[in-house]
Each structure stands twice: as C-alpha cells, then as structure tokens.
C-alpha cells in the first residue's frame, strides 16, 4: 500500500550499456488512492504535466517516453480543458542515449521527475523526485 502520495522507482532494462549506445529504463509511479498524476503529454494551459529528464550534468538524453497504461482523458471544468492523468500506478518506458565521451565503468544514471498530484478538490504543490540507478558502461564499439 502506498503511504506517500506518490512513490517513484527506476529500473534499467539491462545492467550494462555501450558508452555511445542506448539504454531502456522503466520509471514507475505508485499513486496513493484518491490522487491522480498528470500525464507527460498533458497540454499547456492547465495542470502541470509530468516531466522526466536527466538530472543536470548527466551525459545522456531521453529519446522516448511512453506511458502504460495510457492516461485517462476527461474534460475538467476547473481547468476548462481536457486533462490527461494516471490513477493507481503507471510505468514510463524510455530510451536513454549516451553522449560521446562517457567513460567505461560503473556509472550512476540520475533522472529528475517533476510532477503534480491532485485529488478531486485540490492539487498538491509541484514536486521533484530524483531517481538513481547504476549501470556498467562499456567502451564504445566493445563486443
């Protein structure tokens, strides 16, 4: 059972990656009952969308984000627009592409998740969660 409004975890698809390669990562949010989390594709002008990005000075870029299950979409009269949100739990699948010059060895992958949770009556302040996992980086071109 979730005791915090949201609990975040990160799991890489593999334990290693090439210095010039890509790495699949799953970021999961467990959302407490009664709350919802706005989607990464929430349109501007309403609630704050979730964003998942590398922490500062991380040598990679996010290539793709896909949420499963897809967000629920509903017209919200408080915002005067359609909103997209997740209930219960959601997994964000991403592909991270390393930038040139990442040295071989064990390396931390740090992501920052900016998000906002709301219930039927009010929204909590936006928050930032920092997620960390470690992978082994192999030299570019290594077999």
VEXKOLRO-938292 format. One record per atom (N, C-alpha, C): residue in three letters; z, x, y; atom name. Coordinates in steps of 0.2 Angstrom, whole numbers, padded with zeros to 4 digits, m for minus. Each point is the difference from the previous one (the first is absolute). Layout:
(ALA,(Z,X,Y),CA)
...
***
This chain:
(UNK,(0000,0004,m0006),N)
(UNK,(0000,m0004,0006),CA)
(UNK,(0000,0004,0006),C)
(UNK,(m0004,m0001,0005),N)
(UNK,(m0001,0003,0006),CA)
(UNK,(0006,m0001,0005),C)
(UNK,(0004,0005,0002),N)
(UNK,(0006,m0002,0005),CA)
(UNK,(m0002,0002,0007),C)
(UNK,(m0005,0004,0001),N)
(UNK,(m0002,0002,0007),CA)
(UNK,(m0006,m0005,0001),C)
(UNK,(m0002,m0001,0006),N)
(UNK,(m0006,m0005,0001),CA)
(UNK,(m0006,0003,m0003),C)
(UNK,(m0001,0007,0000),N)
(UNK,(m0006,0002,m0004),CA)
(UNK,(0002,0007,m0003),C)
(UNK,(m0002,0001,m0006),N)
(UNK,(0001,0007,m0003),CA)
(UNK,(m0006,0003,m0002),C)
(UNK,(m0002,0006,0002),N)
(UNK,(m0006,0003,0000),CA)
(UNK,(0000,0006,m0005),C)
(UNK,(m0005,0001,m0005),N)
(UNK,(m0001,0005,m0004),CA)
(UNK,(m0007,0003,0000),C)
(UNK,(m0001,0006,m0002),N)
(UNK,(m0006,0003,0000),CA)
(UNK,(m0001,0004,m0007),C)
(UNK,(m0006,m0001,m0003),N)
(UNK,(m0001,0003,m0007),CA)
(UNK,(m0007,0003,0000),C)
(UNK,(m0001,0006,m0001),N)
(UNK,(m0007,0003,0000),CA)
(UNK,(m0003,m0002,m0007),C)
(UNK,(m0007,m0001,m0001),N)
(UNK,(m0003,m0001,m0006),CA)
(UNK,(0000,0006,m0005),C)
(UNK,(0000,0006,0003),N)
(UNK,(0000,0006,m0004),CA)
(UNK,(0005,0005,0003),C)
(UNK,(0003,0004,m0004),N)
(UNK,(0005,0005,0002),CA)
(UNK,(m0004,0006,0004),C)
(UNK,(m0006,0001,0000),N)
(UNK,(m0003,0005,0003),CA)
(UNK,(m0007,m0002,0003),C)
(UNK,(m0002,0004,0005),N)
(UNK,(m0007,m0001,0003),CA)
(UNK,(m0003,0006,0003),C)
(UNK,(m0006,0000,0001),N)
(UNK,(m0004,0006,0003),CA)
(UNK,(0002,0001,0007),C)
(UNK,(0000,0006,0003),N)
(UNK,(0001,0001,0007),CA)
(UNK,(m0005,m0003,0004),C)
(UNK,(m0006,m0001,m0002),N)
(UNK,(m0005,m0004,0004),CA)
(UNK,(m0002,m0007,m0003),C)
(UNK,(0004,m0003,m0004),N)
(UNK,(m0001,m0006,m0004),CA)
(UNK,(0003,m0006,0003),C)
(UNK,(0000,m0005,m0005),N)
(UNK,(0004,m0006,0002),CA)
(UNK,(0005,m0002,m0005),C)
(UNK,(0005,m0004,0002),N)
(UNK,(0005,m0002,m0004),CA)
(UNK,(0002,m0007,0001),C)
(UNK,(0000,m0004,m0005),N)
(UNK,(0002,m0007,0000),CA)
(UNK,(0007,m0001,0000),C)
(UNK,(0002,m0004,0005),N)
(UNK,(0008,m0001,0001),CA)
(UNK,(0001,m0008,0000),C)
(UNK,(0005,m0002,m0003),N)
(UNK,(0003,m0007,0001),CA)
(UNK,(0006,0000,0004),C)
(UNK,(0000,m0004,0005),N)
(UNK,(0005,m0002,0004),CA)
(UNK,(0002,m0007,m0001),C)
(UNK,(0007,m0001,m0002),N)
(UNK,(0002,m0007,m0002),CA)
(UNK,(0006,m0002,0005),C)
(UNK,(m0001,m0006,0002),N)
(UNK,(0006,m0003,0004),CA)
(UNK,(0003,m0006,m0004),C)
(UNK,(0006,0000,m0001),N)
(UNK,(0004,m0005,m0003),CA)
(UNK,(0003,m0004,0006),C)
(UNK,(m0002,m0006,0001),N)
(UNK,(0002,m0004,0006),CA)
(UNK,(0006,m0005,m0002),C)
(UNK,(0005,0000,0003),N)
(UNK,(0006,m0005,m0001),CA)
(UNK,(m0002,m0007,0000),C)
(UNK,(0003,m0004,m0004),N)
(UNK,(m0002,m0007,0001),CA)
(UNK,(0001,m0003,0007),C)
(UNK,(m0004,m0004,0002),N)
(UNK,(0000,m0003,0007),CA)
(UNK,(m0004,0004,0005),C)
(UNK,(m0002,0006,m0001),N)
(UNK,(m0003,0004,0004),CA)
(UNK,(m0008,0000,m0002),C)
(UNK,(m0004,0002,0005),N)
(UNK,(m0007,0002,m0001),CA)
(UNK,(m0002,0006,0004),C)
(UNK,(m0005,0004,m0003),N)
(UNK,(m0002,0006,0003),CA)
(UNK,(m0007,m0001,0002),C)
(UNK,(m0002,0001,0006),N)
(UNK,(m0007,m0001,0003),CA)
(UNK,(m0004,0005,m0004),C)
(UNK,(m0007,m0002,m0001),N)
(UNK,(m0004,0004,m0003),CA)
(UNK,(m0003,0006,0004),C)
(UNK,(m0003,0005,m0003),N)
(UNK,(m0004,0005,0003),CA)
(UNK,(m0006,m0002,0004),C)
(UNK,(m0002,m0006,m0002),N)
(UNK,(m0006,m0002,0003),CA)
(UNK,(0001,m0006,0005),C)
(UNK,(0006,m0001,0002),N)
(UNK,(0002,m0005,0005),CA)
(UNK,(m0003,0001,0007),C)
(UNK,(m0004,m0005,0002),N)
(UNK,(m0003,0001,0006),CA)
(UNK,(0004,0001,0006),C)
(UNK,(m0002,0004,0006),N)
(UNK,(0004,0001,0006),CA)
(UNK,(0001,m0007,0003),C)
(UNK,(0005,0000,0005),N)
(UNK,(0002,m0006,0004),CA)
(UNK,(0005,m0004,m0003),C)
(UNK,(0003,0002,m0006),N)
(UNK,(0005,m0004,m0003),CA)
(UNK,(0006,0005,m0003),C)
(UNK,(0002,m0001,m0006),N)
(UNK,(0006,0004,m0002),CA)
(UNK,(m0003,0007,m0001),C)
(UNK,(0005,0005,m0001),N)
(UNK,(m0002,0007,m0001),CA)
(UNK,(m0002,0001,m0007),C)
(UNK,(m0007,0003,m0001),N)
(UNK,(m0002,0001,m0007),CA)
(UNK,(0004,0006,m0003),C)
(UNK,(0000,0000,m0006),N)
(UNK,(0002,0006,m0004),CA)
(UNK,(m0005,0006,0001),C)
(UNK,(0003,0006,0001),N)
(UNK,(m0005,0005,0000),CA)
(UNK,(0003,0006,m0005),C)
(UNK,(m0004,0003,m0003),N)
(UNK,(0002,0006,m0005),CA)
(UNK,(m0004,0006,0002),C)
(UNK,(0003,0005,0002),N)
(UNK,(m0004,0006,0002),CA)
(UNK,(0004,0006,m0001),C)
(UNK,(m0003,0006,0000),N)
(UNK,(0003,0006,m0002),CA)
(UNK,(0005,0001,0006),C)
(UNK,(0006,0003,m0002),N)
(UNK,(0005,0002,0005),CA)
(UNK,(m0003,0006,0004),C)
(UNK,(0002,0001,0006),N)
(UNK,(m0003,0006,0004),CA)
(UNK,(0000,0006,m0003),C)
(UNK,(m0005,0004,0001),N)
(UNK,(m0002,0007,m0003),CA)
(UNK,(m0001,0000,m0007),C)
(UNK,(m0002,m0006,m0003),N)
(UNK,(m0002,0000,m0007),CA)
(UNK,(m0007,0001,m0001),C)
(UNK,(m0002,0004,m0005),N)
(UNK,(m0007,0003,0000),CA)
(UNK,(m0005,m0005,m0004),C)
(UNK,(0001,m0006,0001),N)
(UNK,(m0005,m0005,m0004),CA)
(UNK,(m0001,m0006,0005),C)
(UNK,(m0005,m0004,m0002),N)
(UNK,(m0001,m0006,0003),CA)
(UNK,(0000,m0006,m0005),C)
(UNK,(0001,m0006,0002),N)
(UNK,(0000,m0006,m0004),CA)
(UNK,(m0007,m0002,0000),C)
(UNK,(m0003,m0001,m0006),N)
(UNK,(m0007,m0002,m0001),CA)
(UNK,(m0001,m0007,m0001),C)
(UNK,(0005,m0003,m0004),N)
(UNK,(m0001,m0007,m0002),CA)
(UNK,(0007,m0004,0000),C)
(UNK,(0001,m0006,0002),N)
(UNK,(0006,m0003,m0002),CA)
(UNK,(m0003,m0007,m0002),C)
(UNK,(0003,m0002,m0006),N)
(UNK,(m0001,m0007,m0003),CA)
(UNK,(0007,m0002,m0002),C)
(UNK,(0001,m0007,0001),N)
(UNK,(0006,m0003,m0001),CA)
(UNK,(m0001,m0004,m0007),C)
(UNK,(0005,0000,m0004),N)
(UNK,(0001,m0005,m0006),CA)
(UNK,(0006,m0002,m0001),C)
(UNK,(0001,m0007,0000),N)
(UNK,(m0005,m0005,0001),CA)
(UNK,(m0002,0000,0007),C)
(UNK,(m0006,m0003,0001),N)
(UNK,(m0003,m0001,0007),CA)
(UNK,(0005,m0004,0004),C)
(UNK,(0000,0001,0007),N)
(UNK,(0005,m0004,0004),CA)
(UNK,(m0002,m0007,0000),C)
(UNK,(0006,m0004,0001),N)
(UNK,(m0001,m0007,0001),CA)
(UNK,(m0002,m0001,0008),C)
(UNK,(m0005,m0005,0001),N)
(UNK,(m0002,m0001,0007),CA)
(UNK,(0002,m0008,0002),C)
(UNK,(0003,0000,0006),N)
(UNK,(0002,m0007,0002),CA)
(UNK,(0000,0000,0008),C)
(UNK,(m0002,m0005,0002),N)
(UNK,(0000,m0001,0008),CA)
(UNK,(0008,m0001,0002),C)
(UNK,(0002,0005,0004),N)
(UNK,(0007,0000,0003),CA)
(UNK,(0000,m0003,0007),C)
(UNK,(0003,m0006,0001),N)
(UNK,(0000,m0003,0007),CA)
(UNK,(0004,0005,0005),C)
(UNK,(0005,0004,m0003),N)
(UNK,(0004,0004,0005),CA)
(UNK,(m0005,0005,0003),C)
(UNK,(m0005,0003,m0004),N)
(UNK,(m0004,0005,0003),CA)
(UNK,(m0007,m0003,0002),C)
(UNK,(m0001,m0007,m0002),N)
(UNK,(m0006,m0003,0002),CA)
(UNK,(m0006,0003,m0003),C)
(UNK,(0001,0003,m0006),N)
(UNK,(m0006,0003,m0004),CA)
(UNK,(0002,0000,m0007),C)
(UNK,(m0006,0002,m0004),N)
(UNK,(0001,0001,m0007),CA)
(UNK,(0004,0007,m0001),C)
(UNK,(0005,m0001,m0005),N)
(UNK,(0004,0007,m0001),CA)
(UNK,(m0001,0001,m0008),C)
(UNK,(0001,0006,m0001),N)
(UNK,(m0001,0003,m0007),CA)
(UNK,(0007,0003,m0002),C)
(UNK,(0003,m0002,m0006),N)
(UNK,(0006,0003,m0002),CA)
(UNK,(0001,0000,m0007),C)
(UNK,(0005,0004,m0002),N)
(UNK,(0002,0001,m0007),CA)
(UNK,(0007,m0002,m0001),C)
(UNK,(0001,m0003,m0006),N)
(UNK,(0007,m0003,m0002),CA)
(UNK,(0001,0004,m0007),C)
(UNK,(0007,0001,m0001),N)
(UNK,(0002,0003,m0006),CA)
(UNK,(m0001,0007,m0001),C)
(UNK,(m0006,0002,m0002),N)
(UNK,(m0002,0007,0000),CA)
(UNK,(m0007,0001,0000),C)
(UNK,(m0002,0006,0003),N)
(UNK,(m0007,0002,0001),CA)
(UNK,(m0001,0007,m0001),C)
(UNK,(m0006,0002,m0003),N)
(UNK,(m0002,0007,m0002),CA)
(UNK,(m0006,0001,0004),C)
(UNK,(0001,0006,0004),N)
(UNK,(m0006,0002,0004),CA)
(UNK,(m0003,0006,m0004),C)
(UNK,(m0006,0000,m0002),N)
(UNK,(m0004,0005,m0003),CA)
(UNK,(m0004,0004,0005),C)
(UNK,(0001,0007,0000),N)
(UNK,(m0003,0004,0005),CA)
(UNK,(m0003,0006,m0003),C)
(UNK,(m0005,0003,0003),N)
(UNK,(m0003,0006,m0002),CA)
(UNK,(0002,0005,0006),C)
(UNK,(0003,0005,m0001),N)
(UNK,(0001,0005,0005),CA)
(UNK,(m0005,0006,m0001),C)
(UNK,(m0003,0002,0005),N)
(UNK,(m0004,0006,0000),CA)
(UNK,(0003,0006,0003),C)
(UNK,(0001,0006,m0003),N)
(UNK,(0002,0006,0002),CA)
(UNK,(m0004,0003,0005),C)
(UNK,(0002,0003,0006),N)
(UNK,(m0004,0004,0004),CA)
(UNK,(0000,0007,m0002),C)
(UNK,(m0005,0003,0002),N)
(UNK,(m0001,0007,m0002),CA)
(UNK,(0006,0004,0002),C)
(UNK,(0001,0005,m0004),N)
(UNK,(0006,0005,0002),CA)
(UNK,(0006,m0002,m0003),C)
(UNK,(0001,m0005,m0004),N)
(UNK,(0006,m0002,m0003),CA)
(UNK,(0002,0006,m0006),C)
(UNK,(0005,0003,0001),N)
(UNK,(0002,0006,m0005),CA)
(UNK,(0002,m0003,m0007),C)
(UNK,(m0002,0003,m0005),N)
(UNK,(0002,m0002,m0007),CA)
(UNK,(0008,0001,m0001),C)
(UNK,(0002,m0004,m0004),N)
(UNK,(0008,0000,m0002),CA)
(UNK,(0002,m0007,0001),C)
(UNK,(0007,m0001,m0001),N)
(UNK,(0003,m0007,0001),CA)
(UNK,(0000,m0001,0007),C)
(UNK,(m0002,m0006,0001),N)
(UNK,(0000,m0003,0007),CA)
(UNK,(0002,m0007,0001),C)
(UNK,(0004,m0001,0005),N)
(UNK,(0002,m0007,0002),CA)
(UNK,(m0005,m0004,0003),C)
(UNK,(m0001,m0006,m0002),N)
(UNK,(m0004,m0005,0004),CA)
(UNK,(0005,m0005,0003),C)
(UNK,(m0001,0000,0007),N)
(UNK,(0004,m0004,0004),CA)
(UNK,(m0004,m0005,0003),C)
(UNK,(0002,m0007,m0001),N)
(UNK,(m0004,m0005,0003),CA)
(UNK,(0005,m0004,0005),C)
(UNK,(m0002,m0003,0005),N)
(UNK,(0004,m0004,0004),CA)
(UNK,(m0003,m0007,0000),C)
(UNK,(0004,m0005,m0001),N)
(UNK,(m0001,m0007,0000),CA)
(UNK,(0003,m0003,0006),C)
(UNK,(m0004,m0003,0004),N)
(UNK,(0002,m0004,0006),CA)
(UNK,(m0001,m0007,m0002),C)
(UNK,(0005,m0004,0000),N)
(UNK,(0000,m0007,m0002),CA)
(UNK,(0005,m0005,0004),C)
(UNK,(m0001,m0006,m0001),N)
(UNK,(0004,m0005,0003),CA)
(UNK,(0001,m0006,m0005),C)
(UNK,(0006,m0002,m0001),N)
(UNK,(0002,m0005,m0005),CA)
(UNK,(0002,m0006,0005),C)
(UNK,(m0002,m0006,m0003),N)
(UNK,(0002,m0006,0003),CA)
(UNK,(0003,m0005,m0005),C)
(UNK,(0004,m0005,0002),N)
(UNK,(0001,m0006,m0004),CA)
(UNK,(m0003,m0006,0004),C)
(UNK,(0002,m0006,m0002),N)
(UNK,(m0003,m0006,0003),CA)
(UNK,(0002,m0001,0007),C)
(UNK,(0006,0003,0002),N)
(UNK,(0002,m0001,0007),CA)
(UNK,(m0001,0006,0005),C)
(UNK,(0001,0006,m0003),N)
(UNK,(0000,0006,0005),CA)
(UNK,(m0003,0006,m0004),C)
(UNK,(m0002,0005,0004),N)
(UNK,(m0002,0006,m0002),CA)
(UNK,(0005,0006,0001),C)
(UNK,(0001,0004,m0005),N)
(UNK,(0004,0006,0001),CA)
(UNK,(m0004,0005,0005),C)
(UNK,(0004,0005,0002),N)
(UNK,(m0003,0005,0004),CA)
(UNK,(m0005,0004,m0004),C)
(UNK,(m0006,0002,0003),N)
(UNK,(m0004,0005,m0004),CA)
(UNK,(0004,0006,m0003),C)
(UNK,(m0002,0002,m0006),N)
(UNK,(0003,0006,m0003),CA)
(UNK,(m0005,0005,m0002),C)
(UNK,(0002,0006,m0001),N)
(UNK,(m0004,0005,m0003),CA)
(UNK,(0004,0003,m0006),C)
(UNK,(m0003,0000,m0006),N)
(UNK,(0002,0003,m0006),CA)
(UNK,(m0004,0006,m0002),C)
(UNK,(0004,0005,m0001),N)
(UNK,(m0003,0007,m0002),CA)
(UNK,(0000,0001,m0008),C)
(UNK,(m0006,0000,m0003),N)
(UNK,(0000,0001,m0007),CA)
(UNK,(m0002,0007,m0002),C)
(UNK,(0003,0003,m0006),N)
(UNK,(m0002,0007,m0001),CA)
(UNK,(m0001,0000,m0008),C)
(UNK,(m0005,0004,m0002),N)
(UNK,(m0001,0002,m0007),CA)
(UNK,(m0002,0007,0000),C)
(UNK,(0000,0003,m0006),N)
(UNK,(m0002,0007,m0001),CA)
(UNK,(m0006,0000,m0005),C)
(UNK,(m0005,0004,0002),N)
(UNK,(m0005,0001,m0005),CA)
(UNK,(m0002,0008,0000),C)
(UNK,(m0003,0002,m0006),N)
(UNK,(m0002,0007,0000),CA)
(UNK,(m0007,0000,0002),C)
(UNK,(m0001,0004,0005),N)
(UNK,(m0007,0001,0003),CA)
(UNK,(m0003,0007,m0004),C)
(UNK,(m0006,m0002,m0002),N)
(UNK,(m0004,0006,m0003),CA)
(UNK,(m0005,0002,0004),C)
(UNK,(m0002,0007,0000),N)
(UNK,(m0005,0003,0004),CA)
(UNK,(m0006,m0004,0000),C)
(UNK,(m0004,m0001,0005),N)
(UNK,(m0006,m0003,0001),CA)
(UNK,(m0005,0003,m0005),C)
(UNK,(m0004,m0004,m0004),N)
(UNK,(m0004,0002,m0005),CA)
(UNK,(0003,0002,m0007),C)
(UNK,(0006,0000,0000),N)
(UNK,(0004,0002,m0007),CA)
(UNK,(m0002,m0006,m0005),C)
(UNK,(0000,0003,m0006),N)
(UNK,(m0002,m0005,m0006),CA)
(UNK,(0006,m0003,m0003),C)
***
